[in-house]
């Protein structure tokens, strides 16, 4: 190999030739200084190839050498990469993010919300967003699904009717549905039957009744209300609710069945409501007092045409009293339902006479079984109640109470007592009893009804039964009052004490 003089350009010449500040284009390959390696030595294989003693083969490279091969571009040590024009940092930091707009039908928005919330979209709902009705009965929709549905329907101009029957919606679902109804002006029918959202089957009690009464005082525009299968058995709160419903000028149909409801004076106001047409009082605890109130209130009922008092503990005389109100033309009632209420032959006879009247041709009266002309001997329930109360107050290991002595002591101070007072005294004594047992005691030994409709217990009947069951039980005699000692006054000389 002959010696040759190798020319190496200076750094200044390389910098000028590259013109990096002016352009980012690469210089020609022949000007790359990295290719100038001084003396050029041929490899042994190249020498053999020139002598005709070596064949390189087909030129294909084995696949195992491909990831290990060097880059085909030999970069210069001073090679400058082209600068980035605008990566968008200023816009990302200083300008607000552009909001994506969706079509009004809500299909694309629904898919986007489901993707964000990691939900499986309901294909049927997505397809029905372009129709008038969406039927989602028994879909078992969860709380996030209801939220996605409400967001999609927020500005939807197509859907008019939404059916969510039997989906068991909770408070959060109610919130989103309320927001939807506040924003959407297209939906005019929302069906929530069986969702445990309507007021039936919700275990509502006196506190709920007070809250509903407060709401009706502000906005009393309900026309159809279903309060069945709840717990409006106590008068507190229930009276306020029925009073507000009686003030309604638009209420047409009211269902308060299956509530163990007791009659109060508020029923008179409710039955005489201005536009009330259908009233369902079936499966409650309406007794003889209710028959008096209902028969009197029907004379003032203006538009009531259907009254259902089936399955209530009314006697034959109570049923006859309500029936005889239909003899008066001023009573507008057309349908009187008294199923499972036993009547006598006199009731059947009067019913036939009333239905023959010219203004009662379209009237329908239904009732239970007819009793014939014989007297049924019913067992006396009074001893059973007293023995049950005596057992419950004596079974405690720590505290026991003699119920007979309790009533004997109570009779010395009062003649009548309210059921709640008995419950309170027994609870303070550490021997509480069931409220149903005290209510049955009230029905068995009834006293006069107070002004607010509260029932009382007459103690004379209880004392008589105690005397029959436990004649030996009597209150201990009251000890005579202690007399104050009287100082003795002695006249004459003072007596001297004698000491032994």
C-alpha positions in Angstrom: 0.0 0.0 0.0 1.6 3.3 -1.1 1.9 6.3 1.1 -0.4 9.2 0.2 -1.0 12.6 1.7 -4.4 12.9 3.3 -6.1 16.3 3.4 -8.2 17.0 6.4 -10.5 20.1 6.3 -10.5 22.4 9.3 -13.5 22.8 11.6 -14.1 26.3 10.3 -14.3 25.0 6.7 -16.7 22.3 7.8 -18.9 24.8 9.6 -19.0 27.2 6.6 -19.8 24.4 4.2 -22.6 22.9 6.3 -24.3 26.3 6.5 -26.3 25.1 9.5 -27.6 28.5 10.5 -29.1 29.1 7.1 -30.5 25.7 6.2 -31.1 22.4 7.8 -30.4 20.5 4.6 -27.6 17.8 4.8 -24.4 18.5 2.8 -23.5 16.1 0.0 -22.3 12.7 1.1 -18.9 13.1 -0.5 -18.2 16.1 1.8 -18.9 14.2 5.1 -15.6 14.3 7.0 -16.6 11.1 8.9 -16.0 9.2 5.6 -12.4 10.4 5.5 -10.7 7.7 7.5 -7.1 8.4 6.4 -5.5 5.4 4.8 -7.8 2.9 3.0 -7.1 -0.7 3.7 -8.8 -3.5 1.9 -10.3 -6.3 3.9 -9.0 -9.8 3.4 -12.2 -10.9 1.7 -12.0 -8.0 -0.7 -8.4 -9.0 -1.6 -9.5 -12.6 -2.2 -12.5 -11.4 -4.2 -10.3 -9.3 -6.5 -8.0 -12.4 -7.0 -11.1 -14.5 -7.9 -10.7 -16.7 -4.9 -13.8 -15.7 -3.0 -17.5 -15.5 -3.9 -19.7 -13.4 -1.5 -22.8 -15.4 -2.4 -26.3 -14.1 -3.3 -26.0 -10.9 -1.3 -28.9 -11.6 1.1 -28.3 -10.9 4.8 -29.2 -13.4 7.4 -32.2 -12.3 9.4 -30.4 -12.5 12.7 -28.0 -9.7 11.7 -30.7 -7.2 10.7 -31.5 -5.8 14.2 -27.8 -5.7 14.9 -26.8 -3.7 11.8 -25.8 -0.1 12.0 -27.8 2.7 10.6 -27.5 3.3 6.9 -27.1 7.0 7.5 -23.7 8.0 8.9 -24.3 11.2 10.8 -21.7 13.9 11.1 -20.5 14.9 14.6 -21.7 18.4 13.9 -24.9 17.4 12.2 -27.8 19.6 13.3 -31.4 18.3 13.4 -34.1 20.6 11.9 -35.9 22.7 14.5 -39.6 22.0 15.4 -41.8 24.7 13.9 -44.6 24.8 16.5 -45.4 22.0 18.9 -48.5 23.7 20.2 -47.3 24.4 23.7 -48.5 28.0 23.8 -52.0 27.0 22.7 -52.1 24.2 25.2 -51.1 26.3 28.1 -52.8 29.7 27.4 -55.9 29.0 25.3 -59.0 27.1 26.6 -59.6 23.6 25.2 -62.0 23.5 22.3 -65.3 21.9 23.2 -66.7 19.3 21.0 -70.2 19.8 19.7 -72.6 16.9 19.3 -75.8 16.5 17.2 -79.0 17.3 19.0 -80.3 13.7 18.7 -77.8 12.7 21.5 -76.6 9.4 19.8 -73.0 10.4 19.6 -73.1 12.1 23.0 -74.5 9.0 24.6 -71.7 6.8 23.2 -69.1 9.4 24.4 -70.6 9.5 27.9 -70.7 5.7 28.1 -67.0 5.5 27.0 -66.1 8.0 29.7 -68.0 6.2 32.4 -66.9 2.8 31.1 -70.4 1.6 30.5 -71.9 -0.8 28.0 -74.3 1.3 25.9 -77.9 0.1 25.6 -78.2 -0.4 21.8 -82.0 -0.2 21.9 -81.9 3.2 23.6 -79.3 4.4 21.2 -81.4 3.4 18.3 -84.7 4.9 19.7 -83.2 8.3 20.2 -84.5 9.1 16.8 -88.1 7.9 17.6 -91.0 9.3 19.6 -91.1 6.6 22.3 -88.4 4.8 24.3 -89.5 1.7 26.2 -87.0 0.6 28.8 -89.3 -1.7 30.9 -87.5 -4.2 33.2 -84.0 -3.3 31.9 -82.5 -3.2 35.4 -80.9 0.2 34.7 -78.2 1.2 37.2 -77.4 4.6 38.5 -74.7 5.4 36.0 -76.9 4.2 33.1 -79.7 6.6 34.2 -77.2 9.4 34.2 -76.0 8.7 30.7 -79.6 8.4 29.5 -80.5 11.7 31.0 -77.5 13.5 29.5 -78.3 12.1 26.0 -82.0 13.2 26.3 -81.1 16.6 27.6 -81.7 18.4 24.2 -83.2 15.6 22.3 -86.1 16.9 20.0 -87.6 13.6 19.1 -88.5 11.5 22.3 -91.9 12.3 23.7 -92.6 9.3 25.9 -90.1 7.6 28.2 -91.1 4.3 30.0 -88.9 3.2 32.9 -91.3 0.7 34.5 -89.8 -1.6 37.2 -86.2 -0.4 37.2 -85.9 0.2 40.9 -84.5 3.8 40.7 -82.8 5.3 43.7 -82.3 8.9 44.9 -79.5 9.7 42.5 -81.6 8.5 39.6 -84.4 10.7 40.8 -82.0 13.7 40.8 -80.9 13.1 37.2 -84.5 12.6 36.1 -85.5 15.9 37.8 -82.7 17.7 36.0 -83.8 16.2 32.7 -87.4 17.3 33.1 -86.2 20.8 34.0 -84.1 21.1 30.8 -86.0 19.0 28.2 -89.1 20.6 26.8 -90.1 17.7 24.5 -90.8 14.8 26.9 -94.4 15.1 28.1 -94.9 11.5 29.5 -92.6 9.8 32.0 -93.7 6.4 33.3 -92.2 5.3 36.6 -94.6 2.6 37.6 -93.1 -0.2 39.7 -89.8 1.7 40.1 -90.5 2.1 43.9 -90.5 5.7 43.0 -94.2 6.3 43.2 -95.8 6.8 46.6 -97.1 3.3 46.9 -95.1 0.4 48.4 -92.7 2.9 50.0 -93.2 2.4 53.7 -94.1 6.0 54.2 -95.1 7.0 57.7 -96.1 10.0 59.8 -92.9 11.9 59.1 -93.3 11.5 55.4 -96.9 12.6 55.6 -95.8 15.8 57.3 -93.3 16.5 54.5 -95.8 15.8 51.8 -98.3 18.1 53.6 -95.7 20.9 53.6 -95.0 20.3 49.8 -98.8 20.4 49.0 -99.1 23.7 50.9 -96.8 25.3 48.4 -97.8 23.4 45.2 -101.1 21.7 45.4 -101.6 20.8 41.7 -101.7 17.0 41.9 -104.7 15.4 40.0 -104.0 11.7 40.6 -102.3 10.4 43.7 -101.5 6.9 44.8 -100.6 6.5 48.5 -101.5 2.8 48.8 -99.4 0.2 50.7 -97.8 2.6 53.2 -97.9 3.2 56.9 -100.2 6.1 57.5 -101.7 4.4 60.6 -100.9 7.1 63.1 -103.0 10.3 63.2 -100.0 12.6 63.6 -98.9 13.8 60.1 -101.7 11.8 58.4 -104.3 14.4 59.4 -102.1 17.2 58.0 -101.7 15.4 54.7 -105.4 14.6 54.3 -106.3 18.2 55.3 -104.1 19.6 52.5 -105.5 17.1 50.0 -109.0 18.2 51.0 -108.0 21.8 50.2 -107.0 20.8 46.6 -109.1 22.2 43.8 -107.7 19.9 41.1 -107.5 16.5 42.8 -109.5 14.0 40.9 -108.5 10.5 42.1 -107.0 9.4 45.4 -105.9 6.0 46.5 -105.0 5.5 50.2 -105.8 1.8 50.5 -103.7 -0.7 52.6 -102.6 1.9 55.2 -104.3 0.7 58.4 -106.0 4.1 58.3 -108.3 5.3 61.1 -111.1 7.8 60.5 -110.8 11.3 61.7 -112.8 14.5 61.2 -110.5 15.4 58.3 -112.4 12.8 56.2 -115.4 15.2 56.0 -113.2 17.8 54.3 -111.6 15.2 52.0 -114.9 13.7 50.8 -116.3 17.1 50.1 -113.3 18.1 48.0 -114.3 20.2 45.0 -113.3 17.9 42.1 -112.6 14.6 43.8 -114.3 11.8 41.7 -112.6 8.5 42.8 -111.7 7.7 46.4 -110.2 4.3 47.4 -110.3 3.6 51.2 -110.2 -0.2 51.0 -108.1 -2.5 53.3 -107.8 0.0 56.1 -109.0 0.1 59.8 -112.3 2.0 59.3 -114.8 1.0 61.9 -118.2 2.2 63.2 -117.1 5.8 63.7 -116.0 5.9 60.1 -119.5 4.8 58.9 -121.0 7.9 60.7 -118.4 10.3 59.2 -118.7 8.8 55.7 -122.5 8.8 55.7 -122.6 12.4 56.8 -119.9 13.5 54.4 -121.5 11.9 51.3 -124.2 14.6 51.5 -121.6 17.2 50.9 -119.6 15.3 48.2 -120.1 17.3 45.0 -118.6 15.2 42.3 -117.6 11.9 44.0 -119.0 9.1 41.9 -116.8 6.1 43.1 -116.1 5.1 46.7 -114.3 1.9 47.7 -114.5 0.9 51.4 -113.9 -2.8 50.9 -112.2 -5.0 53.4 -112.7 -2.7 56.4 -113.9 -3.9 59.9 -117.5 -2.5 59.4 -120.5 -4.2 60.9 -123.8 -4.9 59.2 -125.4 -1.9 60.8 -122.5 0.3 59.6 -122.9 -0.9 56.0 -126.6 -0.3 56.2 -126.1 3.2 57.4 -123.8 4.1 54.5 -126.2 2.4 52.0 -129.2 4.5 53.2 -127.5 7.7 52.3 -128.1 6.7 48.6 -131.9 7.3 49.2 -131.2 11.1 49.0 -131.0 12.6 45.5 -128.3 15.0 46.6 -125.8 12.2 46.9 -124.0 11.9 43.5 -122.4 8.5 44.2 -122.6 6.0 41.4 -120.3 3.2 42.5 -120.2 2.0 46.1 -117.8 -1.0 46.7 -118.1 -2.9 50.0 -116.5 -6.2 49.1 -115.7 -8.6 52.0 -118.1 -6.7 54.3 -120.8 -8.9 55.6 -124.4 -7.6 55.4 -127.8 -8.9 56.6 -131.1 -9.5 54.8 -132.3 -6.0 55.7 -129.3 -4.6 53.7 -130.2 -6.7 50.7 -133.9 -5.6 50.9 -133.0 -1.9 51.2 -130.5 -2.2 48.3 -133.2 -3.5 46.0 -135.5 -0.7 47.0 -132.8 2.0 46.4 -131.7 0.7 43.0 -135.4 0.9 41.9 -135.4 4.6 42.5 -135.5 6.6 39.2 -132.3 8.6 40.0 -130.4 5.3 41.0 -130.8 3.4 37.8 -127.0 3.7 37.0 -125.9 3.1 40.5 -123.9 0.0 41.4 -123.5 -1.4 44.9 -121.3 -4.4 45.8 -121.0 -6.2 49.2 -119.7 -9.3 50.9 -121.6 -12.4 52.2 -125.1 -12.1 53.4 -125.9 -13.2 57.0 -129.2 -15.0 57.6 -131.6 -14.6 60.5 -129.6 -16.3 63.2 -127.3 -15.0 65.9 -123.6 -16.0 65.9 -122.0 -16.6 69.3 -118.6 -15.0 69.2 -115.9 -15.8 71.8 -115.2 -13.2 74.4 -111.8 -11.7 73.5 -111.5 -9.6 76.7 -110.0 -12.3 78.9 -107.5 -13.2 76.1 -106.2 -9.7 75.9 -105.8 -9.2 79.6 -104.0 -12.6 80.1 -101.7 -11.7 77.2 -100.8 -8.4 78.8 -100.3 -10.1 82.1 -97.9 -12.7 80.5 -95.9 -10.1 78.7 -95.4 -7.9 81.8 -94.4 -10.9 84.0 -92.0 -12.8 81.7 -89.1 -10.4 82.2 -86.2 -11.7 84.5 -85.1 -8.3 85.7 -88.3 -6.2 85.8 -91.8 -7.4 86.3 -95.1 -5.6 86.5 -98.5 -6.7 87.8 -100.8 -5.4 85.1 -103.9 -5.8 87.3 -102.4 -3.7 90.1 -101.3 -1.1 87.4 -104.9 -0.6 86.1 -106.3 -0.6 89.7 -103.9 2.1 90.7 -104.6 4.0 87.4 -108.4 3.9 88.0 -108.0 5.7 91.3 -106.9 8.9 89.5 -108.6 8.8 86.0 -111.7 7.3 84.3 -110.3 7.1 80.8 -106.8 6.9 79.4 -105.2 7.3 76.0 -103.3 4.3 74.5 -100.1 6.2 74.2 -100.1 6.8 78.0 -100.2 3.0 78.6 -97.4 2.4 76.2 -95.3 5.1 77.8 -95.9 3.8 81.4 -95.1 0.2 80.4 -92.0 1.2 78.6 -90.7 3.2 81.6 -91.5 0.3 83.8 -89.2 -1.9 81.7 -92.0 -4.1 80.4 -93.0 -2.8 76.9 -95.8 -4.5 75.0 -96.8 -4.4 71.3 -98.6 -1.4 70.0 -101.1 -3.7 68.2 -102.0 -5.3 71.6 -102.8 -1.9 73.1 -104.8 -0.9 70.0 -106.9 -4.1 70.4 -107.4 -3.2 74.0 -108.7 0.2 72.8 -111.1 -1.4 70.5 -112.3 -3.9 73.2 -112.8 -1.3 75.9 -113.6 1.8 74.0 -114.0 5.2 75.6 -115.2 8.6 74.4 -113.4 10.1 71.3 -111.6 13.3 72.1 -111.9 16.5 70.0 -108.9 15.7 67.8 -110.3 12.3 67.0 -108.1 10.4 69.5 -109.5 7.2 70.9 -109.5 6.5 74.6 -109.8 3.4 76.8 -112.5 3.2 79.5 -111.0 1.8 82.7 -114.3 0.6 84.2 -114.6 -2.3 81.8 -111.0 -3.3 82.5 -111.5 -3.2 86.2 -114.6 -5.4 85.9 -112.6 -7.9 83.8 -109.7 -7.9 86.4 -112.2 -8.6 89.1 -113.5 -11.6 87.2 -110.1 -13.0 86.3 -108.1 -12.2 89.5 -110.6 -11.6 92.3 -107.8 -11.8 94.9 -105.7 -9.0 93.5 -106.3 -5.8 95.4 -104.3 -2.7 96.1 -102.6 -2.7 99.4 -104.5 -0.5 102.0 -103.4 3.0 102.2 -101.8 3.7 105.5 -103.4 6.5 107.6 -101.5 9.8 107.6 -99.1 10.2 110.4 -100.1 12.7 113.1 -97.7 15.3 114.4 -96.7 14.8 118.1 -98.5 17.1 120.5 -96.3 18.7 123.2 -97.6 18.2 126.7 -98.0 21.3 128.9 -97.4 20.8 132.6 -98.4 23.2 135.4 -96.7 24.0 138.6 -93.2 23.2 139.5 -90.9 21.6 137.0 -90.4 17.9 137.5 -87.0 16.9 138.4 -85.3 14.0 136.8 -84.4 11.2 139.1 -81.2 9.5 138.6 -80.4 6.1 139.9 
